[in-house]
Amino acid sequence: MEGWDGTTTGGVSDEMRRRWRRFGESGAKMICGAEAMAVRPDGRANPNQLILTKDNKAGIAELVGLLKSAHAEHHGTTDDLVIGFQLTHSGRFCRPHDKSRWESRVAFRHAILDRKFNVTSDEQVLTDLQVEALIADFVRAARVAWETGADFVDLKHCHGYLLHEFLGAHKRPGKYGGSYENRTRVLREIIAGIRADDNPIDFGVRLSLYDKVPHRPDPEQAKQGKLGPGIPEENNRRQ
């Protein structure tokens, strides 16, 4: 999927060029993701994650060119090759400046997850205006994806990352929380914004439909060197 081996400004590196060239050599006909690309700097899960912005457009186009040329060299044609970029904001998993320090931005406060990801202030909850700005970032990133050779974008809506988290924002006030319509609004507005930008790129959505109750290790099982089924965390309640 990725190597987290770009530059600290979100650009490409020789290691990344090598990996993308090998994607092309592999013979795979659908390249889904290649890198999880942050739509803006503060949304990175790692300081060396690729950022899909105009500033990095030339480097990303180079990666696509390397992949396609390697594929054509080894497999004869790229007519049946499909390339997608995964667009993301890491939400609770943000570590844009230091691999060991969380800089989480979240859709809502969570009694259990806040402790794990060092969410200590309501200031870390994105306001509706900030969400609207983020939607615009996704739209701009999709434009860069199209202009650099991607056939589709995979909107990362899974695994607890920010877009996925909005699905669980039952108690969030405003237009992005509460009702089902509001909790799904972010994704719908991203797609509507991409189409309003006259961008013909196709879509994929990696979607997590179910969240299980958070668990912690069972001490008795741990004494025996076993993971065990785990114990449900306390204070687990609908957010």
VOLUM-319610 format. One record per residue: residue number from 1; residue in one letter; x, y, z of N, C-alpha, C, O, CB in turn. Coordinates in steps of 0.1 Angstrom, whole numbers. Atoms other than C-alpha are relative to their C-alpha. Glycine has a CB too. Example, Ala and Ser with C-alpha at 12.3 -4.5 7.8 and 13.67 -1.06 7.14 Angstrom:
# residues 2
n/res/nxx/nyy/nzz/caxx/cayy/cazz/cxx/cyy/czz/oxx/oyy/ozz/cbxx/cbyy/cbzz
1/a/9/-12/0/123/-45/78/9/12/0/19/12/7/-10/0/12
2/s/-9/-11/0/137/-11/71/-8/11/8/-3/22/9/4/5/-14
***
This chain:
# residues 239
n/res/nxx/nyy/nzz/caxx/cayy/cazz/cxx/cyy/czz/oxx/oyy/ozz/cbxx/cbyy/cbzz
1/m/8/-12/0/0/0/0/8/13/0/6/21/-8/-9/0/12
2/e/-8/-12/-1/26/25/10/13/-2/8/13/-13/15/-8/12/6
3/g/-12/2/-8/60/30/25/3/11/10/12/10/18/12/-1/-9
4/w/-3/-12/-8/57/63/43/15/4/-1/22/6/9/-3/-3/15
5/d/-14/-3/3/89/72/26/2/12/-9/12/13/-16/7/-12/-6
6/g/-1/-12/8/82/105/9/8/11/8/14/8/18/-14/5/-3
7/t/-7/-11/-7/97/139/18/-9/6/11/-21/2/11/4/11/-11
8/t/8/-6/-11/86/159/48/-10/10/-5/-18/15/3/9/6/10
9/t/9/-9/6/68/182/24/-11/-7/-8/-19/-1/-15/7/11/-9
10/g/10/8/7/47/153/11/3/-3/-14/-6/-7/-21/-13/7/1
11/g/-4/3/14/67/149/-21/5/-14/-1/6/-22/8/9/10/-5
12/v/-4/14/3/81/118/-38/15/-1/3/22/9/4/-2/-3/-14
13/s/-13/3/-3/114/101/-30/5/-11/-9/-3/-17/-16/2/-4/15
14/d/-5/11/9/137/76/-48/-6/-14/4/-9/-22/-4/15/-1/1
15/e/6/12/-5/123/48/-26/-14/-2/-5/-19/-13/-9/0/-1/16
16/m/13/0/5/88/57/-37/0/-2/-15/-9/-10/-20/-7/14/3
17/r/-1/3/15/98/58/-74/3/-15/-2/-3/-21/-11/11/9/-6
18/r/-4/14/2/113/23/-70/-13/-8/2/-15/-18/-5/11/-4/10
19/r/12/8/-3/80/10/-55/-10/1/-11/-16/-9/-15/-6/4/14
20/w/10/-2/10/58/25/-81/4/-7/-13/-4/-12/-20/-3/15/-2
21/r/-5/7/12/80/12/-109/-3/-15/2/-7/-22/-8/15/2/-2
22/r/3/14/-3/76/-23/-93/-15/-3/-1/-19/-14/-5/6/-4/13
23/f/15/2/2/38/-18/-92/-2/-3/-15/-10/-12/-18/-8/12/5
24/g/2/2/15/40/-15/-130/6/-13/-5/-1/-19/-13/7/11/-7
25/e/-7/12/4/64/-44/-134/-8/-13/4/-7/-23/-2/14/-1/5
26/s/7/12/-7/41/-67/-113/-9/-7/-10/-12/-19/-8/-7/4/12
27/g/10/6/8/15/-72/-140/-14/2/5/-24/-1/-2/2/-15/-2
28/a/14/-3/-6/-14/-62/-117/-7/10/-9/-1/20/-14/1/6/14
29/k/8/-8/9/-41/-46/-138/-8/11/7/-13/20/1/-9/-8/-9
30/m/6/-10/-8/-57/-26/-110/9/4/11/12/-4/20/-14/-4/6
31/i/-9/-6/-11/-35/-4/-88/-9/8/9/-13/20/5/12/8/-6
32/c/10/-7/-8/-59/5/-60/7/6/12/10/-1/22/-11/-10/5
33/g/-6/-7/-11/-44/31/-37/14/4/-3/17/16/-4/0/-9/12
34/a/-15/-3/2/-6/28/-44/6/7/12/15/1/19/2/8/-13
35/e/-3/-7/-13/-2/53/-16/-13/5/6/-22/9/-1/10/12/-2
36/a/11/-7/-7/-27/65/10/4/15/0/13/18/7/-4/-5/14
37/m/-4/-14/2/-25/102/0/-8/10/9/-21/10/7/-1/4/-15
38/a/7/-10/-8/-34/129/25/-4/11/-9/3/15/-18/9/5/12
39/v/5/-11/8/-55/157/11/5/13/5/3/24/-2/-15/0/0
40/r/-6/-12/-5/-37/182/33/11/-3/10/10/-14/16/-10/11/5
41/p/-11/3/-9/-6/184/55/-3/-5/13/2/-15/18/10/11/1
42/d/3/4/-14/-22/181/89/-8/-13/1/-10/-18/11/-8/11/7
43/g/7/12/0/-41/150/78/9/-13/-2/4/-24/-3/-10/0/-11
44/r/-9/11/2/-10/128/75/1/-9/12/0/-4/24/14/5/-4
45/a/-2/9/-11/-6/97/96/15/-2/3/19/-9/13/-6/-14/-3
46/n/-15/1/-1/32/100/92/6/12/-7/1/17/-17/5/-14/-7
47/p/-7/-12/6/56/129/85/4/-2/-14/7/8/-21/11/4/9
48/n/-5/2/13/67/112/53/-11/-6/-10/-8/-12/-20/11/-10/1
49/q/11/4/9/32/105/38/-2/9/-11/0/21/-10/-13/-1/8
50/l/2/-8/12/25/117/3/-13/8/2/-23/4/8/-2/-10/-12
51/i/11/-9/-1/2/147/1/-4/4/-14/4/8/-23/4/14/8
52/l/5/-2/14/-20/151/-30/-5/14/-1/-16/17/0/-12/-10/-2
53/t/3/-14/2/-18/188/-37/7/5/-12/16/-2/-18/5/8/13
54/k/-6/-5/12/-8/210/-66/15/2/2/23/0/-8/-6/14/-3
55/d/-14/-2/-2/26/216/-50/8/-13/-3/20/-13/-7/3/4/14
56/n/-7/13/3/34/179/-54/-5/-7/-13/-2/-18/-15/-3/-10/12
57/k/6/5/12/16/175/-87/10/-6/-10/8/-17/-15/-8/10/-7
58/a/-10/5/9/47/171/-108/6/-14/4/8/-23/-4/11/10/-2
59/g/-6/12/-5/62/144/-86/-10/-12/-1/-6/-23/-4/4/1/14
60/i/10/11/1/29/124/-85/-2/-4/-15/-3/-16/-17/-13/5/6
61/a/1/3/14/26/126/-123/12/-9/-4/11/-18/-13/-1/13/-9
62/e/-12/8/3/62/112/-125/-2/-14/5/2/-23/-2/12/6/7
63/l/2/14/-5/52/82/-103/-10/-7/-10/-7/-19/-13/-7/1/14
64/v/9/7/10/23/74/-127/7/-3/-13/5/-14/-18/-13/9/-3
65/g/-8/3/12/46/77/-156/9/-11/1/11/-19/-8/8/13/-4
66/l/-9/11/-2/71/54/-141/-8/-14/0/-3/-24/-5/8/2/13
67/l/8/13/-1/44/28/-133/-5/-4/-14/-3/-16/-17/-12/3/9
68/k/5/3/13/29/30/-168/11/-5/-9/9/-15/-17/-7/11/-6
69/s/-11/4/9/62/28/-186/6/-14/3/9/-22/-6/12/10/0
70/a/-5/13/-5/74/-2/-165/-10/-11/-4/-7/-22/-8/2/0/15
71/h/11/9/4/40/-19/-172/1/-3/-15/0/-15/-19/-14/5/5
72/a/0/1/14/42/-13/-209/13/-8/-4/12/-17/-13/0/13/-7
73/e/-12/7/3/78/-26/-210/-1/-15/2/4/-23/-5/12/6/8
74/h/0/14/-3/71/-58/-193/-13/-8/-4/-13/-20/-6/0/-1/15
75/h/12/7/3/35/-65/-203/-7/5/-13/-18/1/-16/-10/2/11
76/g/4/-3/13/31/-48/-237/-10/12/-2/-9/19/-12/-6/-11/-6
77/t/10/-10/1/2/-24/-231/-5/5/13/-4/-2/23/-12/-5/-9
78/t/6/-6/-12/-14/-1/-206/-15/2/-2/-22/9/6/7/13/5
79/d/14/-3/4/-48/-1/-223/-10/-6/10/-21/-1/12/-3/-6/-14
80/d/9/7/-10/-62/-25/-196/5/3/14/1/-5/23/0/-15/-3
81/l/-5/-3/-13/-44/-9/-167/-9/11/6/-12/21/0/15/5/-1
82/v/8/-10/-7/-65/10/-141/7/4/13/12/-4/21/-14/-6/4
83/i/-8/-5/-11/-49/32/-115/-10/9/9/-17/18/4/12/9/-4
84/g/7/-8/-9/-66/47/-84/8/5/12/18/-1/16/-12/-9/6
85/f/-7/-6/-11/-54/70/-57/-10/0/13/-22/3/11/4/15/-3
86/q/8/0/-12/-67/66/-21/2/14/7/13/18/10/4/-11/10
87/l/0/-13/-6/-76/100/-6/-4/-1/15/-14/-8/18/-9/10/-7
88/t/2/2/-14/-75/104/32/3/12/8/11/20/4/7/-12/5
89/h/-4/-8/-12/-75/125/63/0/-9/12/-9/-16/14/-9/13/2
90/s/-2/11/-10/-62/104/92/-7/3/13/-8/-7/21/15/-1/3
91/g/8/-2/-12/-83/120/119/7/-2/13/17/4/16/-12/-8/-1
92/r/-7/4/-13/-74/104/153/14/-5/-2/22/-4/7/-8/-10/7
93/f/-13/6/3/-44/89/136/11/10/-5/22/6/-9/-1/-12/-9
94/c/-9/-10/5/-27/121/126/13/1/8/13/3/20/-7/14/-1
95/r/-13/-3/-5/10/124/132/8/6/-11/18/1/-16/7/-14/5
96/p/-6/-6/12/21/149/106/15/5/2/22/8/-7/-8/12/-4
97/h/-13/-5/-3/53/161/124/10/-9/7/22/-7/6/-2/13/8
98/d/-9/9/-8/66/133/146/-7/-13/0/-19/-14/4/2/6/14
99/k/6/13/1/60/96/142/-5/-5/14/-13/-14/14/10/-10/-5
100/s/3/5/-14/57/92/180/-10/10/7/-13/8/19/12/-1/8
101/r/9/-10/-7/33/122/187/-13/1/-8/-14/5/-19/7/13/1
102/w/14/-2/6/-5/122/180/-3/15/-1/0/23/9/-10/-7/9
103/e/6/-13/2/-19/154/166/-14/-1/-5/-17/3/-16/9/9/-9
104/s/13/5/4/-54/141/164/-10/12/-3/-10/21/5/-6/-9/10
105/r/12/-9/2/-83/160/148/-12/-10/-2/-11/-20/-9/2/9/-13
106/v/11/10/-2/-117/143/154/-13/6/-4/-15/18/-5/0/-5/14
107/a/13/-4/3/-153/144/145/-8/2/13/-18/10/13/-7/-11/-9
108/f/7/-2/-12/-164/141/181/8/-6/11/18/-13/9/-14/-8/0
109/r/-7/5/-11/-152/134/216/-5/-14/3/-16/-17/1/-2/9/13
110/h/4/14/-2/-151/97/226/7/-4/13/19/-2/15/5/-9/-12
111/a/-5/2/-14/-147/85/262/12/-10/0/20/-9/9/-11/-6/8
112/i/-11/10/0/-124/56/253/11/4/-10/23/4/-6/-6/-14/-4
113/l/-10/-3/10/-106/66/221/8/13/3/19/14/-1/-7/1/-14
114/d/-8/-13/-4/-97/101/234/12/-3/8/22/3/7/-9/10/7
115/r/-11/3/-8/-75/85/260/11/-6/-8/23/-3/-6/-4/-10/11
116/k/-10/7/9/-57/63/234/7/10/-9/19/8/-11/-7/-10/-8
117/f/-6/-9/10/-51/92/210/3/14/5/6/23/-3/-9/0/-12
118/n/-4/-13/-6/-44/120/234/-8/12/-5/-3/23/-7/15/3/-3
119/v/10/-11/2/-75/140/226/-4/6/13/-11/-1/21/-12/-5/-9
120/t/2/-6/-13/-77/164/255/-8/12/0/-12/18/11/13/2/6
121/s/7/-13/1/-96/194/242/-11/0/-11/-9/-7/-21/10/11/-2
122/d/11/-2/11/-128/203/223/6/7/-12/0/6/-23/-12/7/6
123/e/-6/-7/12/-105/224/201/5/-10/-10/7/-6/-22/12/8/5
124/q/-5/10/10/-94/191/184/-12/-5/-8/-10/-12/-17/7/-11/7
125/v/12/3/8/-130/186/172/-2/10/-11/-3/22/-9/-13/-1/9
126/l/1/-9/12/-134/200/137/-14/6/1/-24/0/3/1/-8/-13
127/t/13/-8/1/-161/227/135/-6/-3/-14/0/-8/-23/2/15/2
128/d/6/2/13/-186/226/107/7/8/-11/8/3/-22/-15/5/1
129/l/-7/-8/10/-167/254/89/13/-7/-3/17/-7/-15/3/14/6
130/q/-12/8/3/-135/233/92/-3/-12/-8/5/-16/-17/7/-3/13
131/v/4/12/8/-153/203/78/-3/5/-14/1/-2/-24/-13/-7/6
132/e/3/-5/14/-165/224/48/14/3/-7/15/0/-19/-8/13/1
133/a/-14/-2/6/-128/234/43/6/-13/-4/13/-14/-15/9/8/9
134/l/-6/13/3/-118/198/44/-6/-6/-12/1/-12/-20/-2/-10/12
135/i/7/5/11/-144/188/19/6/7/-13/8/0/-23/-15/3/0
136/a/-6/-7/12/-129/215/-5/14/-6/-2/18/-7/-14/1/15/3
137/d/-13/6/2/-95/199/1/-1/-14/-7/7/-17/-16/7/-2/14
138/f/2/12/7/-108/165/-10/-4/2/-15/1/-5/-24/-12/-8/7
139/v/3/-3/14/-123/181/-41/12/4/-8/14/0/-19/-11/11/-1
140/r/-12/-5/7/-90/198/-50/10/-12/-2/16/-13/-12/7/11/8
141/a/-9/12/2/-71/165/-44/-5/-9/-11/3/-14/-18/1/-8/14
142/a/5/9/11/-94/146/-67/3/6/-14/5/-1/-23/-15/-1/2
143/r/-4/-6/12/-87/172/-94/15/-3/-3/18/-5/-15/-2/16/1
144/v/-15/3/3/-49/167/-90/1/-15/-4/9/-18/-13/8/3/13
145/a/-1/14/4/-55/129/-91/-4/-2/-15/4/-9/-22/-10/-8/9
146/w/4/2/14/-73/132/-124/10/6/-10/14/0/-20/-14/8/-3
147/e/-10/-7/9/-47/156/-139/13/-7/0/21/-5/-9/1/14/4
148/t/-12/7/0/-19/133/-129/-1/-14/-5/9/-22/-5/6/0/14
149/g/1/13/6/-33/102/-145/-8/-11/7/-8/-22/2/13/-5/-3
150/a/8/10/-7/-55/84/-120/-14/-1/-7/-19/8/-12/-3/5/15
151/d/13/3/6/-86/67/-133/-11/1/10/-23/4/7/0/-14/-6
152/f/10/-1/-10/-104/67/-100/6/5/13/18/4/15/-8/-13/2
153/v/-4/-2/-14/-102/79/-64/-7/-9/10/-19/-11/8/-2/16/4
154/d/6/8/-11/-108/57/-34/-1/9/12/9/13/18/9/-13/3
155/l/2/-9/-11/-123/78/-7/0/-8/13/-9/-16/15/-14/8/-1
156/k/-3/9/-12/-110/63/26/-10/3/11/-10/13/18/14/2/5
157/h/11/-2/-9/-141/58/47/-1/-12/10/-11/-18/11/-14/1/-8
158/c/-1/13/-7/-129/30/70/10/1/11/18/11/13/4/-11/-10
159/h/-10/3/-9/-108/18/99/2/11/11/13/13/17/13/-2/-7
160/g/-1/-11/-10/-115/48/122/6/13/-5/7/22/3/7/-5/11
161/y/-6/-12/6/-100/74/99/-12/10/-1/-24/7/2/6/-2/-14
162/l/9/-11/-3/-118/108/98/-14/-2/-7/-24/-1/0/6/13/-4
163/l/13/1/7/-145/102/71/-8/-11/7/-20/-9/8/2/-3/-14
164/h/7/11/-6/-154/69/87/-6/4/14/-17/1/17/9/-12/2
165/e/4/-4/-14/-156/85/122/-13/8/0/-21/7/9/11/8/6
166/f/12/-8/1/-184/108/110/-13/-9/1/-23/-5/5/0/9/-12
167/l/12/9/0/-207/77/106/-4/-2/15/-16/-6/17/4/-13/-7
168/g/4/3/-14/-206/73/144/-2/13/8/-3/12/21/11/-8/7
169/a/1/-13/-7/-211/110/153/-15/2/4/-20/13/0/5/11/-9
170/h/14/-1/-3/-245/104/168/-4/12/9/-14/18/8/-4/-13/8
171/k/3/-11/-9/-242/131/194/6/13/-4/6/23/3/5/-3/14
172/r/-6/-12/5/-223/157/173/-12/9/-4/-21/5/-11/9/-3/-12
173/p/10/-10/4/-244/189/169/3/5/-14/14/2/-19/-1/12/10
174/g/-3/-6/13/-248/207/136/-4/-10/-11/-9/-21/-9/14/4/-1
175/k/5/7/12/-253/194/101/9/-12/-4/5/-19/-13/1/10/-12
176/y/-8/12/3/-226/167/102/-1/-10/11/8/-19/12/15/4/-2
177/g/1/10/-10/-238/148/132/-15/-2/3/-24/6/-1/7/4/13
178/g/13/3/-4/-269/132/147/-7/-10/-9/-6/-22/-7/-8/13/1
179/s/8/8/9/-292/119/120/9/-8/-10/20/-4/-12/-11/8/-7
180/y/-7/8/11/-282/93/94/4/9/-11/15/9/-17/-8/-12/-5
181/e/-2/-9/11/-286/120/68/12/9/3/21/11/-6/-12/9/-3
182/n/-11/-9/-3/-262/143/86/14/-7/1/24/-2/-3/-3/7/14
183/r/-13/7/-2/-236/116/95/6/-5/-13/18/-8/-14/-3/-12/9
184/t/-5/4/13/-233/107/58/2/12/-9/6/10/-21/-10/-10/-7
185/r/0/-12/8/-233/143/46/14/3/-6/16/7/-17/-5/12/8
186/v/-13/-3/4/-195/146/44/3/-7/-13/8/-1/-23/10/-4/11
187/l/-3/8/12/-191/118/18/-8/5/-12/-3/7/-23/-2/-15/2
188/r/9/-5/11/-221/131/-2/5/13/-6/5/16/-18/-14/0/4
189/e/-5/-13/5/-207/166/-3/13/0/-7/16/8/-16/1/10/12
190/i/-12/1/7/-173/155/-13/-2/-5/-15/3/1/-24/9/-11/7
191/i/3/5/14/-187/135/-43/-7/11/-8/-4/13/-20/-9/-12/1
192/a/7/-11/7/-211/164/-52/10/11/-4/9/16/-15/-11/6/8
193/g/-10/-10/3/-181/188/-50/9/-4/-12/12/5/-20/8/3/12
194/i/-8/5/11/-160/167/-73/-7/1/-13/-1/5/-23/5/-15/2
195/r/7/-1/12/-187/165/-99/-3/15/-4/-3/18/-16/-14/-7/2
196/a/3/-15/3/-195/203/-96/13/6/-5/12/16/-12/-4/7/13
197/d/-12/-5/5/-158/208/-104/3/-6/-14/14/-4/-20/12/-5/9
198/d/0/5/14/-165/191/-138/12/-11/-1/18/-12/-11/3/11/-10
199/n/-10/10/0/-141/163/-128/-7/-14/-3/-15/-18/5/7/-1/14
200/p/6/13/4/-150/130/-146/5/-12/7/1/-23/3/1/-1/-15
201/i/-7/11/-6/-129/108/-124/-10/-9/7/-20/-5/12/10/5/11
202/d/9/10/-6/-145/76/-111/3/-1/15/13/4/20/2/-14/-6
203/f/-1/1/-15/-150/67/-74/0/-14/5/-6/-23/-1/-12/8/6
204/g/1/12/-8/-144/39/-51/-1/5/15/5/15/18/12/-10/-2
205/v/1/-4/-14/-152/40/-14/3/-13/9/-4/-23/8/-14/5/4
206/r/-4/10/-10/-134/18/12/-8/3/13/-4/12/20/15/-1/2
207/l/10/-3/-10/-162/16/37/-1/-10/11/-2/-22/9/-14/2/-6
208/s/3/9/-11/-164/2/72/-14/2/5/-18/14/9/11/3/12
209/l/14/-1/-3/-200/-5/80/-3/-3/15/-14/0/19/-8/-9/-9
210/y/3/5/-13/-196/-19/115/11/4/10/23/2/6/-3/-15/0
211/d/-10/-2/-10/-178/-8/147/-3/-9/12/-14/-9/17/0/15/4
212/k/2/9/-11/-173/-34/174/3/8/13/9/18/13/8/-13/-1
213/v/-3/-6/-13/-172/-26/211/15/0/3/21/-11/1/-8/-7/11
214/p/-14/1/-3/-136/-16/220/3/-10/12/-4/-10/22/6/14/4
215/h/-4/9/-11/-119/-43/241/15/2/4/23/9/-3/-1/-15/-6
216/r/-13/-1/-5/-88/-45/262/4/-15/4/-4/-23/6/2/9/13
217/p/-5/14/-4/-66/-76/271/-6/-5/13/-7/3/22/15/-1/-1
218/d/4/6/-13/-79/-100/298/13/-3/8/21/-11/3/-8/-13/-3
219/p/-12/3/-7/-52/-100/325/3/-15/3/14/-19/3/-1/7/13
220/e/-2/15/-3/-58/-137/334/5/-7/-13/13/-16/-12/-14/-6/4
221/q/-4/6/13/-54/-147/297/15/4/-2/23/-4/-7/-9/4/-11
222/a/-13/-5/3/-23/-125/295/11/-7/9/22/-10/4/1/15/3
223/k/-9/8/-9/-7/-144/325/4/-13/-7/15/-18/-4/-6/-2/13
224/q/-3/13/7/-9/-175/303/6/2/-14/7/-8/-21/-13/-8/-1
225/g/-6/-3/13/6/-158/273/-10/0/-11/-6/-2/-22/11/-10/-2
226/k/10/0/10/-27/-157/255/-6/14/-1/-7/22/8/-11/-11/4
227/l/7/-13/3/-45/-128/239/-15/-1/6/-20/8/12/-1/3/-15
228/g/13/2/-5/-79/-143/247/-10/8/-7/-7/15/-16/-1/3/15
229/p/11/-8/7/-113/-128/237/0/14/4/-6/22/-3/-13/-6/3
230/g/0/-14/-4/-106/-96/256/-12/4/9/-22/-4/10/0/9/-12
231/i/11/-4/-9/-128/-76/280/-5/14/-6/3/23/-9/6/2/15
232/p/6/-13/5/-152/-48/268/5/12/9/5/11/21/-15/-1/0
233/e/-4/-12/-7/-139/-14/278/-12/6/7/-23/5/3/6/11/-10
234/e/11/-7/-7/-159/6/304/-3/13/-7/5/17/-16/5/3/14
235/n/4/-13/6/-177/38/294/-3/-1/-15/-2/9/-22/10/10/3
236/n/3/1/14/-185/23/260/-15/3/-2/-24/-4/2/3/-14/-5
237/r/13/-5/2/-216/42/250/-1/7/-14/9/12/-18/-6/8/11
238/r/1/-7/13/-230/56/218/4/15/1/0/22/11/-15/-1/-5
239/q/-5/-14/0/-213/89/210/-9/10/-8/-6/22/-8/14/1/-5
***
